[in-house]
């Protein structure tokens, strides 16, 4: 149960409960759930309807119940950069899926953070199994809905070839007709925009910093492969590399506003050691 209290200010005097909560970011679906819960919405500790009017200095309380069940804990430890009643920010290692699937039960990020959850696992966004870096996890439906699409992420990658410039790749991406996994650049695809900056070049490989305007599946990998600069170690869109056992892709920065306090939050993880090993050819 997540309990949130609001002290009503003069600017919200005589505002209806439903309008106040909507302005805060409560979705219509969550509002309906709160209305149907015994103690979902309270004014000064007393059950309240959404059409009731608020008054200055009232205390409006909402109780968000999560009836979901946390995943089974795996016992595997991951680094936690932040944890409170509403969100977790975790450092996902490579080779770990975010969500459970038919082929991955018990070995995912959801299992690793399960001891920190009281309900369902809700990743605000996902990273591919072999991609490392920052993942934001919402602990309740309100946090999940308010953070959806609101996390600004920066990625680091090592691509093949010498890339000595900044560039924007604006090419639509679609699913390949003969594959359920692989994507490709296609005039019939969805808009996809990738911006990157070259940071360091060595041994015909380049460390790049990437920001996405859109979030298509495999967007970074597809765009760099299409430009003949496939990510090092990407066996799906390029080829393997003896110096790294995965595609060289890492979510290194994430910025967002806290879903409840609205505080601006930023987390940074520099590129991991295996990036520099492959740049040095080790």
C-alpha positions in Angstrom: 0.0 0.0 0.0 1.4 3.4 -1.0 -0.1 6.3 1.0 0.3 9.8 -0.3 -0.9 12.9 1.6 -1.5 16.3 0.0 -1.9 19.5 2.0 -4.3 21.7 0.1 -3.1 25.2 -0.6 -5.2 28.3 -1.2 -4.8 28.1 -5.0 -6.7 24.7 -4.9 -9.5 25.9 -2.6 -12.9 24.7 -3.8 -11.3 22.5 -6.5 -13.0 19.1 -6.9 -11.0 16.1 -5.8 -11.1 14.5 -9.2 -9.7 17.7 -10.8 -6.9 18.1 -8.2 -5.9 14.4 -8.7 -6.0 14.7 -12.4 -3.8 17.8 -12.3 -1.3 15.8 -10.2 -1.2 13.1 -12.9 -3.6 10.5 -11.7 -5.0 8.6 -14.7 -8.7 8.0 -15.2 -8.1 4.3 -14.7 -6.3 4.8 -11.4 -8.9 7.3 -10.3 -11.6 4.7 -10.9 -9.7 2.2 -8.8 -9.3 4.7 -6.0 -13.0 5.4 -6.0 -13.8 1.8 -5.7 -11.4 1.1 -2.8 -12.7 1.3 0.8 -10.1 3.9 1.8 -8.9 4.9 -1.6 -9.6 8.6 -1.2 -9.9 10.4 2.2 -10.3 14.1 3.2 -9.1 14.7 6.7 -9.2 11.0 7.4 -12.8 10.6 6.2 -13.9 8.7 3.0 -14.5 11.2 0.2 -16.1 11.2 -3.3 -14.3 12.6 -6.3 -16.9 15.3 -6.8 -16.4 16.7 -3.3 -14.7 20.1 -3.0 -11.4 20.7 -1.3 -10.7 23.6 1.1 -7.5 25.3 2.1 -5.5 23.3 4.7 -7.5 20.1 4.1 -5.4 16.9 4.0 -6.3 14.8 1.0 -5.1 11.2 1.2 -4.9 8.5 -1.5 -4.1 4.9 -0.8 -2.8 3.0 -3.8 -3.1 -0.7 -3.4 -0.9 -3.1 -5.5 -2.5 -6.5 -5.7 0.3 -7.8 -7.9 2.8 -10.4 -6.6 6.5 -9.6 -6.7 8.7 -12.0 -8.8 10.5 -14.8 -7.0 13.8 -13.5 -5.5 16.9 -14.9 -7.2 19.4 -14.1 -4.5 21.6 -12.4 -7.2 22.7 -9.0 -6.2 22.7 -5.9 -8.5 23.9 -2.4 -7.6 21.1 -0.2 -6.4 21.8 3.5 -7.0 18.5 4.8 -5.5 15.5 3.3 -3.7 12.4 4.9 -2.0 8.7 4.2 -1.7 8.1 5.0 -5.4 11.1 4.1 -7.6 14.3 2.1 -7.8 17.2 2.9 -10.0 19.3 -0.1 -10.7 22.6 -0.9 -12.5 21.7 -3.8 -14.8 24.7 -5.9 -15.7 25.1 -7.3 -19.2 23.7 -10.8 -19.9 20.7 -10.2 -17.6 17.2 -9.8 -19.1 15.0 -7.2 -17.5 11.8 -9.2 -17.6 11.1 -12.9 -17.2 10.2 -14.9 -20.3 9.8 -18.6 -21.3 13.6 -18.9 -21.6 14.5 -16.7 -18.6 12.8 -17.6 -15.3 14.5 -16.6 -12.1 17.6 -15.0 -13.7 16.3 -11.5 -14.5 16.5 -8.0 -13.1 13.0 -8.4 -11.8 14.1 -11.4 -9.7 17.2 -9.5 -8.5 15.2 -6.5 -7.2 12.2 -8.6 -5.9 13.2 -8.1 -2.2 12.7 -4.4 -2.7 9.1 -4.7 -4.1 5.8 -5.1 -2.4 3.9 -5.7 -5.6 4.4 -6.1 -9.3 7.7 -5.4 -11.1 7.3 -2.4 -13.4 10.3 -1.4 -15.5 9.7 2.2 -16.8 11.7 1.2 -19.9 13.7 -1.9 -20.9 17.2 -2.7 -22.0 18.2 -5.6 -24.2 19.6 -8.6 -22.4 23.2 -7.8 -23.3 23.0 -4.1 -22.8 24.2 -2.8 -19.5 23.4 0.3 -17.5 20.7 2.3 -15.7 17.1 1.0 -15.4 14.3 2.9 -13.6 11.7 0.7 -11.9 8.4 2.0 -10.6 7.0 0.6 -7.4 3.3 1.5 -8.0 0.9 2.2 -10.8 1.0 6.0 -10.3 4.8 6.2 -10.6 4.8 3.9 -13.6 2.2 6.0 -15.5 3.8 9.4 -14.6 7.3 8.2 -15.7 6.3 6.5 -18.9 8.1 8.2 -21.7 9.5 10.9 -19.4 13.0 9.5 -18.8 15.7 11.2 -20.8 18.5 8.6 -21.4 22.0 8.8 -22.8 23.7 5.8 -24.1 27.4 4.9 -24.8 28.4 2.5 -27.5 31.5 1.3 -29.3 31.0 1.1 -33.0 33.2 -0.3 -35.8 35.1 2.2 -37.9 36.5 5.7 -37.3 33.7 8.2 -36.7 35.0 11.7 -36.2 31.9 13.8 -36.2 28.5 14.5 -34.6 25.5 13.2 -36.6 21.8 12.8 -36.6 20.4 9.6 -38.2 16.8 10.1 -39.2 15.7 6.8 -40.8 12.4 4.9 -40.2 12.6 1.4 -38.7 10.4 -1.6 -39.3 10.5 -5.3 -38.5 12.2 -7.5 -41.0 9.6 -9.5 -42.9 11.2 -12.9 -42.2 12.1 -12.3 -38.6 10.2 -11.8 -35.4 13.3 -10.3 -33.7 15.3 -8.4 -36.3 14.6 -4.8 -37.4 15.7 -2.9 -40.4 15.6 0.6 -42.0 12.5 0.8 -44.2 10.5 3.5 -45.9 7.5 1.8 -44.5 8.7 1.8 -40.9 8.1 4.1 -37.9 10.0 7.4 -37.4 13.3 6.8 -35.7 15.9 9.6 -34.8 19.3 8.9 -33.3 21.8 11.7 -32.4 25.4 10.8 -31.5 28.7 12.4 -30.7 32.1 10.9 -31.3 34.2 10.8 -28.1 37.3 8.6 -28.8 38.7 6.6 -31.6 41.3 3.8 -31.5 42.0 0.6 -33.5 39.3 1.5 -36.1 36.7 1.6 -33.4 34.9 4.6 -31.9 33.3 5.3 -28.5 30.2 7.4 -29.1 27.6 9.1 -26.9 24.0 8.7 -28.1 20.7 10.4 -27.4 17.4 9.1 -28.8 14.5 11.3 -30.0 12.4 8.1 -30.4 12.6 4.7 -28.8 12.2 2.0 -31.5 13.2 -1.6 -30.8 17.0 -2.1 -31.5 17.1 1.5 -32.8 20.7 2.2 -32.0 21.9 -1.1 -33.3 19.9 -0.9 -36.5 20.9 2.7 -37.3 24.6 2.1 -36.8 24.6 -1.1 -38.7 22.8 0.6 -41.6 25.5 3.3 -41.7 28.2 0.5 -41.9 29.3 1.2 -38.3 27.7 -1.8 -36.5 28.2 -1.9 -32.8 31.2 -4.0 -31.8 30.2 -7.5 -30.7 26.7 -7.2 -32.1 26.1 -10.6 -33.7 22.6 -9.8 -34.8 23.4 -6.7 -36.9 27.2 -7.1 -37.3 29.6 -9.7 -36.1 31.3 -11.0 -33.0 34.5 -9.5 -31.6 37.1 -11.5 -29.6 37.6 -8.5 -27.2 34.0 -8.3 -26.0 31.4 -10.9 -25.4 28.3 -8.8 -26.2 27.2 -5.7 -28.2 29.0 -2.7 -26.8 26.0 -0.7 -25.6 25.4 0.9 -22.2 22.7 3.2 -20.7 25.0 5.6 -18.9 22.8 8.6 -18.0 19.1 9.0 -17.1 17.3 12.2 -16.0 13.7 12.5 -14.9 11.5 14.2 -12.4 10.4 12.2 -9.3 6.8 11.1 -9.9 5.7 12.2 -6.5 8.0 15.0 -5.3 8.7 16.4 -8.8 12.4 16.7 -7.8 14.7 16.6 -10.8 16.9 13.4 -10.6 19.9 12.4 -12.6 22.0 9.3 -12.4 25.3 8.6 -14.2 27.2 5.4 -14.9 30.4 5.8 -17.0 31.1 3.2 -19.8 32.1 -0.1 -18.3 35.6 -1.7 -18.5 34.8 -4.1 -21.3 34.3 -1.0 -23.6 37.9 0.1 -23.1 39.2 -3.4 -23.4 37.7 -3.7 -26.9 39.0 -0.2 -27.9 42.5 -1.2 -26.8 42.2 -4.6 -28.5 42.6 -6.6 -25.2 
